[in-house]
Each structure stands twice: as C-alpha cells, then as structure tokens.
C-alpha cells in the first residue's frame, strides 16, 4: 500500500441532489482515494477544512461500469465514495456554501 498524504485523500466533492439534501444534517460527500481508510479520511477533512470536527465516516467502494464501443467491452475505473458526518458544534465546509 502506498504512503498516502492527507492532501491526496480527498479527490473532489460529489454534487448530487441526495448529497445536497444531506448537507442540512452536516453530511458531506466526497470522492476519495481508493486505498484510503476511514481514519485517513477523517484526518484529511479536519486538516483541509479549518474548524471542522468529524463525528463519523461511511465509505463505499463502487466498481467501474461496463462500457461498450462496437464489439469491444471495457470497464471504467473503480471509485470510492465517503460520506462525512460533522459534529453539531463544527463549522460548515465552505466549498459547499456557494452551491
């Protein structure tokens, strides 16, 4: 397993209707590095976004989709998604506030 730094863990936020509805409960969804574990994700969120305290982290591994072009089949890359629950006294994450 490679040595993953905290700034390599979070790849990008997930912007969907379901993830936006969870923001009212202080739940934020991110695409994360496939080798990252829950403690690394918690550390990365707390270091990258000042004033946040993570209550829990839920992760899910998603297999790549099968794609076809003519007779040739292939798969897209695997991804990992993390839903981060912040504590009640934690600050909100600013990147989601303008949306």
N, C-alpha and C positions, 0 to 999 in steps of 0.2 A: 504494500500500500504506500502510495506516495505521501510525502510530507505536505499537507495542505495548510496554508496560512489562512488567517481569518478573512482576509480580503479576497481570497479565491473561492470561498464557500458559497456566498450568495451571488448568483448569476444575474437574475433580473426579477422584478415583481410580476405577478400574474394579475392581469386586469380582466376580470370577467364579472358578470352580474352577481354570481354567487360570492366571489371574493369581496366585492364591494358591499354586499349585504352584511358580511361578517365583520366589516370594519366598525360597525356600531357596537359590537361586543369586544372590540380591540383584538380582533383576529386578522392577521395579515398573512398573505400567501406569497411565497417566493419559489422560483426555480433555483435549485441548489446543485452543487457538485455531487455526482453520483456516488462518490466514495465518502462523503461527509456523514458523520453520525449526529445524533441529537445534541450532544454536549458541544460539539464544534459549531453547530448552527446557533445554539443559544449564545455562545461566546461571541460569534460573529455579529449577531444582531445587537448585542449590548455594547460592543466596541464601535460598530459603524454608526449607530444612531444614539447620540448622547441623551442621557436621561431615561432610557428605556430599561425596564426590568421584565424579563421573560418569566412567565408563570409555567408554560408548558409548550412542548414542540411535538407535533404529529407529522410523521413523514409517510410518503407513499412512493413506491417505485412504479414507473409506468414504462411498459415495454414499447418498443418502436412499432409504428404502424406499418402494415404491409402495403407497399405501393407497387403499381404495375405500369410498365411502359412497353406496349406491344406484348410480346411473349415473355419478356424478362421481368421477373419478380425481384423485389428488394425490400429492405426494411429501413425505416428512418432510425435515428439514434435513440437510445434509451434516455429517459429523463427521470429526475427525482424532484418531487414537489414537497414543500414543507409549509405547514400551517402553524404560525407562531401566535400564541395567546399571551398578551401582555397583562401585567397586574393592573389593578384598579387605580393605583396611585402613579402609574407610569405615564410618561409623556407619549403623545401620539407620534407616529413616524411621519415626517414632513413630506416625503415624496408622494404620499397618497393624498395629502390635504388639498392639492390643487385640482384633483380629478373629480 
